[in-house]
Amino acid sequence: MYEVLDPQKTTEFFLARQGWFSRSYELTDNIYGYGNITYQGFPGREAIVTTATGTWTLKLGRIFSRTVLIIDNDGRIISTATRAIFSRKTVLIMQSGFQGEFYRPSIWTREYIWESGEYGRIMHIYSNPFSLMDIIGIGQSTAAPELIPLLIFLGSYLIILRRRRKAAH
């Protein structure tokens, strides 16, 4: 159904919304599909990510929590992403030992960055709220290729949560 994402072959991807009122986004390079994310429930606090290598559930913690839980097929929590109260950075800590930060370098830009102390800058996501498509650029990093789809979808999830919070105020 989906192709296995290889960041060595293709470094630019698109996360395309399936329609203005759809709750589903597909990761593509305009030739192949690499996975999708579908939001569930009324407030859209839970999302199901499906790729060629696995399926994950992204879920906010409690009602006022700033923690996103990443759950695998077996129902185990494989990582958490937490944002401190007055911080712009979300810190991802995986059980495999990977640690990364997701942030927007400036309040004037629409670009978000995934960065790791071990691997450097991994990718950037350019998100335009008036478009049906986000642009993802993968850097020349030595990060594990199976980690890249999870980072893309988690970044997208965090961007959409941020948009919804802003729209509510």
N, C-alpha and C positions, 0 to 999 in steps of 0.2 A: 504494500500500500504506500508506504513512505520510503524514500531513499535514506541511506545512512549519510549523515552530514560529514563531509571531509573539508576542514578549514584550509588544508593545503592546496586543494584544487580551486575552490571558490572562496573569495574573501568578502564578497558583498552579497547580502541577503535582504529580503524584504518581508516584513510581517504585515500581511494584507488582511484587512477586515473583510468579511464575506458580504457585507452590505451595511447600509447606514443603521439599520435596526437589529442587526445580527449580534449575537454574543459570542461569535466564533472568529478566530483569527488563524490564518495559515502562514507558516514559514516557507518561503519559496525563494528561488533565484531566478524566477520567470521562466524556468525550464522544468525543474523538478520540484516536488513538494517534499518537505523534510519533517513536517509535524504540524500539529495545531494545538490551540488552547481554546477551551470552551468554558465560559463562566456559567456557574450554576446558582440556583437560589434567587430570591428576590433582590437582596442588596448586592449580589455578585461578589461576595466575600470569599467564595471558594471557586477554584478553577481546576479543571482537569487538563493535563498536558499529555499528549500522545505523540510519540516519535517512533522511529524504526527500532530504537534500542531500548525503549521502556515507556512506562506510563507513571506519571507522578500526580499527586494532588497538592495544590498550593492552597493554604488555608490560613486566614488570620486567626490569631489566638483568641483571647477573650474579647468582649465587646469594645473596650477601650485600649486594647493591646497594640503595641507597635512591633510585634513579633509575627513573622510569617513562618509557618511550619511547612516543611516539604516532606511529604509522606509517599513512600513507595507502594508498589502493588500489594505487598504483604501487610500493609497497615503500620509499618515501622517508620518512625521519624528519622530521616537520614540527614537532615540539616535544619538549621534555623537562621533566619535573617532578621536582625534587630536594628532598629534605629533609635538612638538616644533622644531624649526630649528636645534639646536645643541643638541638635546636630543635623546637617544636611546629608550625612553619609549613613548608608545602611551597610551593616557588617554581616557577611555571610560566613558561617562556620559550619563546615561539613564534618561528618564522622570520619571521612577518609583522610582528614587532616588539612584539606584545602581551606584557606581563608582569603576572602576577597572583600573589596569595598565597592559599592555602587553609589555614585554621586553625580551631581550636576556641577560642573566647574564654575559656573557663574549663573546668577539669577537672570541674566539677560540672554542666555542661550537656550536652545531647545535640544541640546546635545547632552546625553548621559554617558557615563564612562564606567566600565568594569575594570578594576585594577587590583593587583595582588602584589604583596611585598615580595613574594617568591618569583612570580612570572612577569611582573611589570604590567603595562597597560595591555589588557586582553582584547577589549573591543569597545566600540562606541555605538550608541543608538541615537539616531536623529529622529525625534518625534515631533511631528506637526499635528496639533490637535484638530486642524481643519481638513486633514487629509485622511483617506482610508488606508494609508500605508506608512509604516515606519521603515527607515533605512538602517541596516546594521552593517557595520564594517568591522571585520575581524583583523586584528593586528598580527604581526609576525611574533607570536608568542609560543612558548614551549608547553603551554597548558594542555592537559589531556583533551583530545578531540571529543571524547564522550561527555565531557563537562560543558562544552560550548552550547549545545541546545538547551540545557537546563539554565545556563546563565542568560541566554537570550530570552527565554520565556519568563524567568523570574524577573528580569529587568522590565519586560513589558508589563507584567503584573503590577510591579511597583509604580510604574509610570501611570497606569490606568487608575490605580488606587489614589494616587496624588491628584489626578484630574477630577476624580469624583469628589474628593474632599474639598477641592477648590470650588467646584460647582455647587456644593451644598452650602457654602458660606456666602 
